[in-house]
Structures are given as C-alpha cells and as structure tokens.
Amino acid sequence: MNYIGSKLSLLEFLEESINKVVKKDCNVFCDLFAGTGAVGSYFKRKGYKVISNDIQYYSYVLNRHYIKNHQPLEFKKLFDVVNGLEKSSVSDRSILVVEYLNNLKGQKGFIFNNYCLGGTKNKAEQRMYFSDENGAKCDAIRKKIEEWNSASLINGNEYYFLLASLVESIDKYANTASVYGAFLKQLKKSAQKLMVLQPAELIINEQDHEVYNEDINSVIGKIKGDILYLDPPYNQRQYATNYHVLETIAKYDKPKVHGKTGLRDYSKQKSLYCSRNQVKKSFKDLIDNAKVKYIFLSYNNEGLMSADDIKEIMGARGKYGVFTKEYSRFKADKNREYKAEKTVEYLHYVVCR
C-alpha cells in the first residue's frame, strides 16, 4: 500500500542502524505503531519474534496476517465449497480460495451504497471512492468472508488472511490520491479497471508472534521485548480520517457516515501523538514504561516534538544517540504545498539502563 509514513524505502537504513547498536542476543522485536506492517514483516523475515500493535483496525487486520500468521493455511472446512481444494497441495489452497472469491457476482452492499456513484447518486452527498463494479465486488467478497467466518468454515488465521487480501487489493483500485480524505472527481485509470483480488503474502517461520489492536500507551504495560521500534504520527493529521474507508471495509460494521467523504466516527481512535499539547506527555509515559533493552524512534525534522524534547525523554532511560537519513517525502496530494521535496528522517535510540 502507498501509505503515509511508510518505511519501505528506509528498511535497510533501519536495519543497518539498529545492528550498530544492539547485541546479537536480541530476538524479540516490538513494532507498536505498526501501520501496514512493513517494518515488522521485515524483521520477521530476519528471524525475530515480532510483537505488533496499531489502534486502527485495518492495520490490525494486515498485521494479524503478515505478522501472526506464520504457517501454511489449510482451509479444510471449505473442501465442500471450493472445487479442487481438497486435492490441491496446501501451498495452493490460498490461491484457490482467492480465485473462488474473485469469481463472485457483485452485490450492492454497504460499500456500493455509500462510496460509489451508483449508490449515492440520489443522496445529498455523491461519492466516488470506487467504480460501481469494484464497490459491488468488494461487498460480495466481504460478505462471503464474513459468512464463512460466522459459519466456522474458516478459522481465525484464514479469516485475517482473506481480509488482509481484500484490504490490500481494493486499495489499489481506489479513486483517490493515495489517501481517503477525499476522492477524485473522475475515475482515474487504475480505478476504472476491475479489481482483481490478490492473495496476501504469507511469511513462514517458527516464531509465535503477538498482534494487538489497542492504544500504544495501554499495550506498553503488557509486553516485554528486546527491541522497541516506534514510528508515531509526526503531525496533526489523524490516520483514522485518512484511511476511514479501509477501516469500514475491514470492520464491515455498517457505521453511520456523514459529510462529503462519508466519514465514520473515529473519536475512540484519535491519537494523542497528533496533538501538539499532548504528544510530549504521552511519549514520556511510553518511554518510561517500556520493558525493553533498546528503544528506537523514527521521527522527521518537521514533527510535533523537537529533537531536544526527544533527547531529553529518551536520554533519561540510558545512553542516547541518533542516526539521520535524507529521503523523498510522501506526497498524498499533488495540490498541497510542501516545505521541501526532501525531508530528514531521524532514528533516535537509547540503550536502556
């Protein structure tokens, strides 16, 4: 996914920097502002046990699959539903189940009725987040996944694999400029294509991982680890508003939506790390209560907290240091004015006493 703050382009920098600080006896990596799971997945591949968390449910869905799932999915209870499934190899079953879902006939459900032009044309607010065809296809797939789950035809691991596959796939056909704070007035080329559901990758290993869907300052008291990696929001824009449509697809809870963008209530998902008045206090509480050996914080030069604030708070836990890397900024909106084409990423760290 094209995600605000994604560290995909900085993964090698993160690994190289972390390896310069930590000792080789570390095996538990905590990624508690997980987003799409790019960092956690990277370190999972390196053999770490990963503890992941994010307050957004769509993020939990992605991490529940990419991090928690670590063995092949068998789909045994769908043998009578999906042709050829029982005779196929275990490694091919996920592909066959996804193909079955891909061939479902579209249904005019909640996504079509609230986020497509065909479903909103006679309403006070017309919306065009997806083509009519893709909105209906999304509804059909999402309903079938929930139907299978309710009937216990799939287990939890299989359920989140299918949800993650849908969230990632539908995002590629969204009629937006990367985020869901607004939709485009005309269907762009990628949004005009029929959505193809693609199976989410399964990262195999032998570790037993943990995934949470809570406020980070609540989770921090429940876990222990070796390395804590933090990638909080840097500014006042809430992730809940930027990805609200994916949240609704993931939950499929048919919420009350309002306004031009069909925004759902997100009052319980507001991050204090987006508040200039609250961020320093919340960050200090987080750092003070972390039961880990090393803490790393990704933050850029335009964040709400100053470098001095961060050094003061993290330095109180032990030996403080920082690495820097210049990179191209994420641009969610071509019409928005940005201070600079490049931004500086700071990787602050502390070796805890």
N, C-alpha and C positions, 0 to 999 in steps of 0.2 A: 504493500500500500504506500501511496505517496502521502506521508504522514508528517505533520508538524513536529519538528524536533527530532525526527528520526536520526539515529546514529549509524545507519547503514554505511555511510561514507567515512565514518570515523572508527569503525570497529578495529582495524589494525592499530590505529593510534592508541585506542583504549587498551588493547591487549599488551602492546609494547610498553606502555607507560605503567600499567599495573604490574607487569612482570619485573619491572625495575625496582619495585617497592616490596612486593610480598615474598615470603619464603615459600619453598616448594611443598610444604606440608599442608597447604590450604586446599580444601576440596568442596567447601560449601559457598556458593555464590548467591548473594541476595540481590534481587533486582526489583525494587519496591515501587518505582514509578514506571511500570513495565511497558506501557503503551502497546505497540504491536508485537512486542516480544523479541525484537531484533537482537538486542544485547544478550538477553537471557538465552536465546537459541544459540547464539554464537558460542557462549561459554558452556552450554550443554554439550555442544559438539566437541569441546575440548576435554570432556570427561567430568566436569563438575556436577555435583548435585545442585540444582537451582531452586531457590525459593522466590516465587514471583508474586507480585501484587499490583493491582490497579483499581481505583474506585469506579471506573467506567465498566459497565457490564460487557460491552462489545469487546473491550480489551481483555476482560476475564475470559471470554469465550475463546479468543485467539490464543491466550496463554494456557488456558486449560487444555487445549490440544497440543500446541507446539512445545510446551514445557512438560506438562503432566503426562501426556501420552508418550510412552517410550517402548511399547511392544506392539507387534502386528495386531490389527483389528480383524476379528473373525466373522462377525455378522451372522452367527449361527442361526439366530431366530428368524432371519429373513430368507432362509433356504426355500420356503414355500411361496415367497413373494417375488423374488428376483430370479429370473430364468438363468440357469447355468451357474448359479452362485455356489451350490454345494460341491459341484465337480471341479471348480476352479481352485487354483492354488491360493493360499492365504494372502499372499502378496498382491494378488489380482482382485481380491474381493472388494476392496475400497473403490477401485475403478469401476467395477460392475454396478455397485450401488449408486455411485455418482451418475453413471450413464442412465440408469433407471430414472433417477430424479430429473435428469436433463430432458427426458422424453415425455414428461408430464405435460398435459394440456394446461394452459394458463387459466388462472381463476381471478376474478375481480374481487380481491380481498382488501385488507386494510391499507396496504402499500399502494395499490392501484387507486383506491378511492380517496387517498389523502395526498399522494405525492406524484401523481401522473395527471397530465392534462385531461385525459379522457374521464377520469374520476372526479375532477374538480371543476370542470368547465362551467357547470351551472351553480357553483358555490361562490361565496363572497370573495374568496381568495383562490385564484387559479395557480397551480403549482406544476412544475415540470422538472422534477429531480430525475425521473427516468422516463423512457419511452413507455407508451401504454403496454406494449408487448412485453417489455422487460419487467415492468411493475407487476403484471399479471403472472408472469413466470416465477418471479420472486415469491409471490403469495402462494402459488401452488406448491413450490418446493418447501417453503417454510411450514405450511400446514401439514404436509406429509411427514416432515421430520418430527413435528410435534405429535402427530397421530401415532407414529411408530413408538415414540418415547412413552406416551400415555398408555399404550397397549403393551409395554415392556417387550417390544420386539427388538429394541436396541438397548445396549447398556450405556452408562454414563460416558465412557470413553468414546464410543461410537457416535453418541449424540453430539458431543462437542466437536468431534472431527467434522461431522456434516454441517454443523452451524458455522464453524470456522471457514469451511469451504465456501459456504454461501456468502458470508460477510465479505470475505476477500474477493470473491468473484463478482458480486453485484457492484462493488465499489469501482471496479474497472470500467463499468458502463454508466456511471453516474453522470448526469448532465450538469457538472459543476466545475469550478476552477480549483479543484483539489479538496476543498472543504465544503461542509454543508450549511455554512452560514448564509448561503444564497445559491440560487440555481440560475442557469443561463437562459436567456430569452428565446433562443432557438436551440434545437438539438444539435450538439456538436457531432462530429463524425463517429467517434467511438461510442457515443450514446445511441446512435442510430442502428448499430449492429445488434444482432440478437445475442443476449447473454449466453455464454457457454459456462456451465458450472465446472470448475476445475478442482480436483482433489487437493486438499492442503497437504503439504509435505509432512511425512512422519519421520521424526528424528529418533532413531533407535539407540538405546543404551541401557545400562543395567542399574542406573540410579533410581531411587524413589523420590520424585520431586514433589514440591508443595506449591499450590497456587491459591491465592486469596483474592477476594473482591471486597476490600474494606478501605477505610481511611488509613493512610500510612501511619499516622501517629497512634492508631489503635493496634495495628499489626506489629509495630516495632517491639512492643512489650511481650509478644507471644513467641517470638522466634529467636534463634541463636544461629550464628554462622561464622565464617572466616572473613569473607569479603562482603562489604555492603556497598553497592553501587547505587547512586542516587541521580536521577535525571528529572528534576521537578519542572513545572512550568516556569518560564523565565519572566513572563509579563502578565498583564491583567486579563488576557483573553482566555476564557474558560474552554476547556476541551469539550465539555458537555454540550455547548452550543455549536461548536464546530463539527461535531460528529453525531448530532442528535438523531438523524435518520438511521444510521447504523445501529445506534442504541435501541431504536424501536424495532428494527428487523431482528436484532439479537434476542430481545425480550419477547417480542410479539405479544405485548400486553394490551394492545389497543388503547393507548392513553388518550386523554383529551389533548388536542393540539390546537394551537392558536397562532394568529398572525400570518404574515405573508409567507414565512418559511415553514409553518406547521410545527413550531417548536413545542416540545413536551416539557413538563415540569422537571426542573433539574435542581431544585432547591436543596436536596439532600446530597447532591454530588458536587457542590461548589467547593473548589479547592482554596484553602487559606493561603496557599503558595502563590495565588494570583492576586492577593490583597497586599497592597503596599503597607498597610497598617498592621497586618497580622503575620506576614511571612517570616520576619526575623524571630519572633517569639516561637512560632511553630517549628522553625528549623532548629532552634536551640533545644527545644524539647525533644525533637527527633534524635539529634546527635547525642544528647546527654543520656538517652535511654537505650541506645543501640548496644546490643551484647555481641560485639564482633571484634576482630583483631585489627581490621583495616577498614577505613571509610574513604570512598572516592565520590566526588561530586562533580558532575558536568554542569557547567554554567557559562553563559557567554557574557561579553562585555556590555550588553545592553539590558541585563537582568535587573529585577527589582532590588535585589541585595547587592551591596557594594563588595568589592574584593576584600576590603578591610573588615566588613561585617563577617564575612565567611571565615577569614583567617582568625578572627577573634573567637568565634564559636567553635570551630574545629580545632584550633590550636589548644583549647582548654582540655582536650582529650588526650593530647600527646604530641608527637613530633609532626609538625605540619610542613607541607610542601605543595608545589603546583607545577603542572605541565601546561603548555599552551599549543594551540594549533589553529592556523587561519584556514577558513573554508568558505565556500559559497553559501549564502543564506538560502533558506527555504522561502519560496515566494508562492503564497497561496492565491494571491490576487494580483494580476498584472496591472490593475489600475491604482493600486495602493502605492504611495510614495515610501521608499525605504531610505534610511540614512546612508547606507553604503551597500555595494554589491557583495562585499566580503564581511565576515564577522569573525571574531576571535573566540574560540572555544577554550575555556579554562577547565582543566581537570585538577581540582583541588584534592588533596589527600591528607590523611592523618594516620600515623601508626599509633594505635591506641595503647595507652599505658596498661 
